[in-house]
Amino acid sequence: MSNLFTITTCFRLATPVLFVVLLMLGGCASLPEDVQRKPSYVIEDTSGTKLGRDIKPLLAKHPGKSGFHALGPGTDAFAARALLVERAEKTLDVQYYIWHDDLTGKVLHNRILHAADRGVRVRLLLDDLDTAGKDEILNILDAHPNIEVRLFNPFANRNNRVGDFVADAGRMNHRMHNKSITADNQATIFGGRNIGDEYFDAAEVVGFTDLDVLAIGPVVSEVSQAFDLYWNSQWVYPLAAFYKDKQIDESQIKAFRQESDAFIKEASTTEYAAALRALEIVKQKSVVRLDYSWGKWYLVYDQPSKVEAEKIKKETHLAPALKDGMDRTKSELIIVSPYFVPGSRFTNYLVSLVEKGVRVRILTNSLAANDVPLVHAGYMRYREDLLRGGVELYEYKAIKGVSKEKQKAKWSGSSRASLHGKFLSFDRQYMFVGSFNLDGRSVALNTELGVFFESPKYARMMANGFDQKAMTKAYKLI
C-alpha cells in the first residue's frame, strides 16, 4: 500500500528515455564525506529569561503538569510563532518539513535573523525536499554567526534533484515530517502546520484548516531533547558541507537584509497584518495570559534512524504508540486526518473497536478538498467496509465558510479550504496532536512527532464540534 504514497509517483508518466537521461545526469553525485557535525544541545538553564520568569508562576500552580493551548485559527498560529521568536533570548530550535518563501515565510526569516542579531542561538533544521531554489537564502542565514542551518536526508545533487529521485529513490523517499519551534527551552509549538501562507490563513486562494498546540512546562524539555536527537544524527548534514567552495560575501548579506527589511515594512501595511494586530496574543505580547489546559502528557516521535528501518518497531516508530492509545479507548474515538488510507488491517481494527462498543468517527478530506488526489483514491477502497462496520465517516468540504468575526474584518483569508490538521480524541479525556497522518507514508516512510495529553476540555470541544458543526463543514457518508 505504501506505493500509493511514494514521492516518485509524480515521475511515473515520464518516458523511459527521460529516466535514462536523468539517471546519467544525477547518478554520479554523492553526499559529502568526512562531514564535521559539531554537536550542540539544548541550553537547559533558561529560567532567568523573560519567558522563563513569566511562565514560572504558572508552573508553580500546576506542579508536575504541562500546559497546552490549542491554536486553531491560522492567524493565531502565526502570531504565536512570531511571538516566540520575538521573546526568545537564548535559543530558538526550529524544525520543519516545508518552509515557503512567501509572506509568512519571509516574515519569519526576517524575525529569526533579528533574533540572531540580539544574540539568540538559532538552530534551523529543515527537511531537504522543499529547499529547492532556496539555497541562497538559507546560505545567507547560515552565514550569520548565531544561525546554523542543517538538512535532513539531503539531496546529493543540489541542481538536479529529479536525478537523485531516480538514482536513489529508496533513500530519497524518506522525509522528515516533524514540525516544532521551541524558544528558550520554555515554550514550544507542535502540530500539523508547516511554514507558509496556506497554513496561516494568509493565502487568498486555498487555505489549510489545521491545528497546533502551544505548550509550556516539562513537555518542552522533552521536545528539545527530540530536536537534539535529530540535529546531531548521522542523517542530518550542515548546509555548509555542500558549499565549502561558495562563500557568501558581505554584499549578498547586505542586499538580503535590505530587501528583507523593506519587505517587512511593506507587509506591515497589509490587511493580513491588521488582522494579526487585532489578536489578543499580539496585544498582550505574552504567552502567560493564554488559557492553558493542564495535565499529564506523553511525547512520541519516530527515531531519525527510521530512514533505514526495515520493520516497524516500538523502539523506532511512532505508529505503535498511537495504536496503544487506541487500544485503551473505551467509549469514543475521533480521528481527524487529511490523508487517510487505512489499509485492510487497520480497517478491520476500527470495525473491531465498533464491535466492542466504541463509537468511531473519522473526518478526512473529500476529493474536492484533497490536495493529493492519489491519496483519496487509496482511501476510497475502504469506505464501504468502514461504513458497513459501523464507522462514521465525514468528508471535509472544499468551500470555506466565513465566520461572523471575519465578516466584520477586512481580511477573510482564502475562499477554498482543505483539511490539514492531524489529531485524535480519546473518550473525551485525552488528545493526540502532531504531524502524523493515518496513511502509509507516516507509518513507514516519514518521520513524525506528536503528543498525547490529558485535556477533557479540548477532547469535549472536539466531540461537541462533531455533533454541532460536522454537517455544515463536511459531508456525512451513508
C-alpha positions in Angstrom: 0.0 0.0 0.0 2.9 2.4 0.7 3.5 2.5 -3.1 0.5 4.8 -3.3 2.4 7.5 -1.4 5.8 7.3 -3.0 7.3 10.7 -3.9 8.4 9.2 -7.2 4.8 8.8 -8.3 4.9 12.2 -10.0 7.5 10.8 -12.4 5.7 7.7 -13.5 4.5 9.3 -16.7 8.0 10.2 -17.8 9.3 8.3 -20.8 11.9 5.5 -20.4 14.4 7.7 -22.4 13.9 10.5 -19.9 14.6 8.2 -17.0 17.9 7.1 -18.6 18.9 10.8 -19.2 18.0 11.7 -15.6 19.9 8.7 -14.3 23.0 9.7 -16.2 22.8 13.3 -15.0 22.1 12.5 -11.4 23.7 9.2 -10.7 27.3 10.4 -10.2 26.6 12.7 -7.2 27.3 11.6 -3.7 26.8 13.1 -0.3 29.8 14.9 1.3 32.2 12.7 3.2 34.0 13.4 6.4 31.4 15.9 7.4 32.1 17.8 10.6 29.0 17.8 12.6 29.7 19.8 15.7 27.4 18.5 18.4 25.1 21.0 20.1 22.4 20.5 22.7 19.6 22.3 24.4 20.5 25.1 26.8 18.7 23.9 29.9 19.3 26.8 32.3 16.9 29.3 30.8 14.7 30.0 33.9 16.2 33.5 34.0 15.0 34.5 30.6 11.9 36.7 30.2 9.9 33.6 29.1 11.2 31.6 32.0 10.3 34.3 34.5 6.8 34.8 33.0 6.0 31.1 33.0 7.4 30.2 36.4 4.3 31.2 38.4 2.0 29.2 36.2 4.2 26.1 36.6 4.2 26.6 40.4 0.4 26.4 40.4 0.4 23.2 38.4 3.4 21.1 39.7 4.4 18.2 37.6 2.0 19.1 34.8 2.3 20.7 31.4 0.1 23.3 29.9 -1.5 23.1 26.4 -3.2 25.8 24.4 -4.8 24.9 21.1 -4.0 27.1 18.1 -6.9 26.6 15.7 -7.2 29.7 13.5 -4.2 30.2 11.2 -3.7 33.8 12.3 -3.4 32.7 15.9 -0.9 30.0 14.9 1.3 32.5 13.0 1.1 35.2 15.8 2.2 32.6 18.4 5.2 31.6 16.4 6.2 35.2 15.8 5.8 35.9 19.5 8.1 33.0 20.5 10.7 34.3 18.0 10.4 37.9 19.4 10.6 36.8 23.0 13.5 34.4 22.7 16.7 35.5 24.5 19.0 32.5 24.4 17.8 29.8 21.9 15.4 29.0 19.0 15.2 25.4 17.8 13.2 25.3 14.6 12.3 22.0 12.8 10.1 21.9 9.7 9.2 19.8 6.7 8.2 22.8 4.4 9.1 26.5 4.6 7.7 28.6 1.8 9.3 31.8 0.6 6.1 33.7 0.8 4.6 36.4 3.1 4.7 34.4 6.3 7.9 32.5 5.4 9.7 35.8 4.6 8.5 37.4 7.8 9.7 34.6 10.0 13.1 34.5 8.2 13.4 38.2 9.0 12.5 37.9 12.6 14.8 34.9 13.1 17.6 37.0 11.6 16.9 39.8 14.0 16.7 37.3 16.9 20.2 36.1 16.0 21.4 39.8 15.9 20.5 40.2 19.5 22.4 37.0 20.5 19.9 34.2 20.2 21.4 30.9 19.1 19.2 29.6 16.2 19.3 26.0 15.0 17.2 25.7 11.8 16.6 22.1 10.8 14.7 21.5 7.5 13.8 18.5 5.5 15.6 18.9 2.2 12.6 18.2 0.0 11.3 21.8 0.0 14.6 23.7 -0.1 15.0 23.6 -4.0 15.7 27.1 -5.2 16.2 28.4 -1.6 19.8 27.6 -1.1 21.0 31.2 -1.4 18.5 32.4 1.2 19.5 29.6 3.5 23.2 30.1 3.0 22.8 33.8 3.9 21.0 32.8 7.1 23.7 30.2 7.8 26.4 32.8 7.3 25.2 34.6 10.5 27.5 33.6 13.4 24.4 32.8 15.6 22.5 30.7 13.0 23.2 27.2 11.7 21.1 25.5 9.1 21.1 21.7 8.7 19.2 19.5 6.3 17.6 16.1 6.9 18.3 13.3 4.4 19.6 15.8 1.8 19.9 15.6 -1.9 23.4 15.0 -3.1 22.7 16.6 -6.4 21.8 20.2 -5.5 21.0 21.2 -9.1 19.3 18.1 -10.3 17.1 16.7 -7.6 15.0 14.6 -10.0 18.1 12.7 -10.8 18.5 11.8 -7.1 14.9 10.5 -7.1 15.7 8.2 -10.0 19.2 7.1 -8.8 18.5 6.9 -5.1 14.7 6.6 -4.8 14.8 4.3 -1.8 16.6 6.8 0.4 15.0 10.0 -1.0 11.5 8.7 -0.3 12.1 9.0 3.4 11.4 12.5 4.6 11.4 14.4 8.0 7.7 15.5 8.5 8.3 16.7 12.1 7.2 20.2 13.0 8.1 22.2 16.0 9.5 25.6 17.1 10.9 26.0 20.7 12.0 29.2 22.4 14.5 29.3 25.3 13.5 25.7 26.2 10.4 27.3 27.8 7.7 27.2 25.2 7.1 25.1 22.2 4.6 24.8 19.3 4.0 21.5 17.7 1.3 20.1 15.4 0.3 19.9 11.7 1.4 23.2 10.3 4.4 23.9 8.0 5.5 27.4 7.4 3.6 29.0 4.5 0.7 31.3 3.8 -1.8 28.5 3.2 -1.2 27.2 6.8 -1.7 30.6 8.5 -4.8 31.9 6.7 -2.7 34.3 4.8 -3.4 32.9 1.3 -6.2 34.2 -0.9 -6.9 31.1 -2.9 -6.7 27.9 -0.8 -6.2 27.7 2.9 -5.5 24.7 5.1 -7.6 24.0 8.2 -5.1 22.9 10.8 -4.3 22.5 14.4 -1.2 23.3 16.5 -0.6 23.4 20.2 1.4 25.9 22.2 2.9 24.1 25.2 4.7 25.1 28.4 6.0 23.1 31.3 8.2 19.9 31.4 7.0 18.7 28.0 9.1 21.5 26.4 12.4 19.9 27.6 11.3 16.6 26.0 10.6 18.3 22.7 14.1 19.9 22.9 15.7 16.5 23.5 13.9 15.1 20.5 15.3 18.0 18.5 18.8 17.4 19.7 18.5 13.7 18.7 17.7 14.8 15.1 20.1 17.7 15.0 23.1 15.5 15.9 22.1 12.4 13.9 24.0 11.0 11.0 21.1 11.6 8.6 21.4 15.4 9.1 24.0 17.4 7.2 25.1 21.0 7.8 24.2 23.1 4.9 27.7 24.4 4.7 29.0 21.0 3.9 27.6 21.4 0.4 29.0 24.9 -0.2 32.6 24.8 1.0 33.8 26.5 -2.2 31.0 29.0 -2.4 31.2 31.5 0.4 28.5 34.2 0.9 30.1 37.6 0.7 29.1 40.7 2.7 27.4 42.3 -0.3 24.9 39.4 -0.6 24.2 39.6 3.1 23.7 43.4 3.0 21.4 43.2 0.0 19.3 40.4 1.6 18.9 42.4 4.8 17.8 45.5 2.9 15.4 43.6 0.8 14.0 41.6 3.8 13.6 44.7 6.0 11.8 46.5 3.1 9.5 43.6 2.7 8.6 43.6 6.4 7.9 47.3 6.2 5.5 46.8 3.3 4.0 43.7 4.8 3.1 45.6 8.0 0.6 47.7 5.9 -1.4 44.7 4.6 -4.9 43.7 5.7 -3.4 40.5 7.0 -1.1 42.4 9.3 -4.0 44.4 10.6 -5.9 41.2 11.3 -2.9 39.9 13.3 -2.6 43.1 15.3 -6.2 42.7 16.4 -5.5 39.4 18.1 -5.3 39.2 21.9 -2.0 37.3 21.9 -0.4 40.1 19.8 -1.9 42.9 22.0 -0.7 41.2 25.2 2.7 40.2 23.8 2.9 37.3 26.2 2.1 33.6 26.3 1.2 33.8 30.0 -2.3 35.1 29.7 -3.4 32.3 27.4 -6.0 29.7 28.6 -4.0 26.5 29.2 -5.3 23.1 29.7 -3.1 21.4 32.4 -2.4 17.7 32.7 -0.2 14.7 32.0 1.3 14.1 28.7 3.3 11.6 26.6 5.6 12.8 23.8 6.1 10.3 20.9 8.2 10.5 17.8 10.0 8.4 15.2 13.7 7.9 15.6 15.7 9.5 12.8 17.0 6.0 12.0 13.6 5.3 10.6 15.3 6.3 7.3 17.0 2.9 7.2 14.5 0.8 9.3 13.2 -2.3 7.5 10.5 -3.1 10.1 8.0 -1.1 12.2 9.1 -1.4 15.8 8.1 0.4 19.0 11.8 1.3 19.5 12.0 3.3 16.3 8.4 4.1 15.1 5.6 6.3 16.4 2.8 4.3 14.9 2.7 1.5 17.6 2.4 4.1 20.3 -0.6 5.6 18.5 -2.3 2.2 18.3 -1.6 1.6 22.0 -3.7 4.8 22.7 -6.5 3.5 20.5 -6.4 0.1 22.3 -7.2 1.9 25.6 -10.2 3.6 24.1 -13.4 2.5 25.9 -16.3 4.6 24.5 -15.4 7.1 21.8 -12.5 7.6 19.3 -12.4 10.6 16.9 -9.8 10.7 14.2 -9.0 13.8 12.1 -6.6 13.0 9.3 -6.4 14.8 5.9 -4.6 11.9 4.3 -6.5 8.8 5.5 -5.7 5.4 3.8 -6.3 2.8 6.5 -5.5 -0.4 4.6 -7.3 -3.7 5.2 -5.8 -4.4 8.6 -6.5 -1.0 10.2 -10.0 -1.0 8.6 -10.7 -4.3 10.3 -9.2 -2.9 13.6 -11.5 0.1 13.5 -14.5 -2.1 12.9 -13.4 -4.3 15.8 -13.5 -1.3 18.1 -17.1 -0.6 17.0 -18.0 -4.2 17.8 -16.6 -3.6 21.3 -18.9 -0.7 21.8 -16.6 2.2 20.8 -18.1 5.0 18.7 -15.6 5.7 15.9 -15.9 8.9 13.9 -13.4 9.9 11.2 -13.0 13.2 9.4 -10.9 13.3 6.2 -10.8 15.3 3.0 -13.4 15.0 0.3 -12.0 14.6 -3.2 -12.7 18.3 -3.9 -10.8 19.3 -0.8 -7.9 16.9 -1.1 -4.6 18.4 -2.5 -3.3 14.9 -3.2 -6.0 13.1 -5.3 -3.9 9.9 -5.3 -4.4 9.6 -1.6 -8.1 9.9 -1.9 -8.1 7.1 -4.5 -6.5 4.9 -1.9 -8.9 5.8 0.8 -12.0 5.2 -1.4 -11.2 1.4 -1.5 -12.0 1.1 2.2 -15.0 3.4 2.6 -17.7 0.7 2.2 -16.1 -1.7 4.6 -15.8 1.0 7.2 -19.4 2.1 6.8 -20.7 -1.4 6.9 -18.7 -2.0 10.1 -20.4 0.9 11.8 -17.6 3.5 11.5 -18.9 7.0 10.9 -17.2 8.8 8.0 -17.2 12.5 7.3 -15.5 14.2 4.3 -14.4 17.8 4.5 -16.0 20.3 2.2 -13.8 22.4 -0.1 -15.9 25.6 0.2 -14.7 27.6 3.2 -17.3 29.3 5.4 -16.6 32.8 6.7 -17.2 33.4 10.4 -19.1 36.4 11.7 -15.8 37.8 13.1 -14.2 37.6 9.7 -17.2 39.1 8.0 -16.6 42.2 10.1 -12.9 42.3 9.3 -11.3 43.4 6.0 -9.2 40.2 5.8 -11.1 36.9 5.5 -8.4 34.7 4.1 -8.9 32.1 1.4 -12.3 31.1 -0.2 -11.4 27.4 -0.6 -10.4 25.1 2.2 -8.5 21.8 2.6 -8.2 19.8 5.8 -4.6 19.5 7.0 -4.9 19.0 10.8 -3.9 15.7 12.3 -5.4 15.0 15.7 -7.3 12.4 17.7 -9.6 12.4 20.7 -10.0 9.5 23.1 -13.1 9.1 25.4 -13.5 12.9 25.7 -10.5 12.8 28.1 -7.3 12.8 26.0 -6.0 14.3 22.8 -3.2 13.5 20.4 -1.9 16.3 18.2 1.0 16.0 15.9 2.3 15.7 12.3 1.1 12.1 11.9 -1.3 11.2 9.1 -3.2 7.9 9.1 -1.6 6.7 5.9 1.3 4.6 4.8 3.8 7.4 4.5 3.5 8.4 8.1 3.6 4.8 9.3 6.6 3.6 7.4 8.4 6.4 5.5 8.3 9.8 7.0 9.5 10.7 10.5 6.8 12.2 12.7 6.2 13.8 16.1 3.2 14.2 18.3 2.0 14.5 21.9 -0.7 12.7 23.8 -2.0 15.0 26.5 -4.8 14.9 29.1 -7.4 17.5 28.3 -11.1 16.9 29.0 -11.7 20.5 27.8 -10.3 20.1 24.3 -11.5 16.5 23.9 -15.0 17.5 24.7 -14.8 20.5 22.4 -13.7 18.2 19.6 -16.6 15.8 20.2 -19.1 18.6 20.5 -17.7 20.2 17.4 -18.5 17.0 15.5 -22.1 17.0 16.9 -22.7 20.7 16.1 -20.7 21.6 13.0 -19.9 18.4 11.1 -22.8 18.7 8.8 -22.0 22.3 7.8 -18.3 21.7 7.2 -18.4 18.1 6.0 -20.4 15.5 4.2 -21.6 12.5 6.2 -21.3 9.3 4.3 -24.1 6.8 4.5 
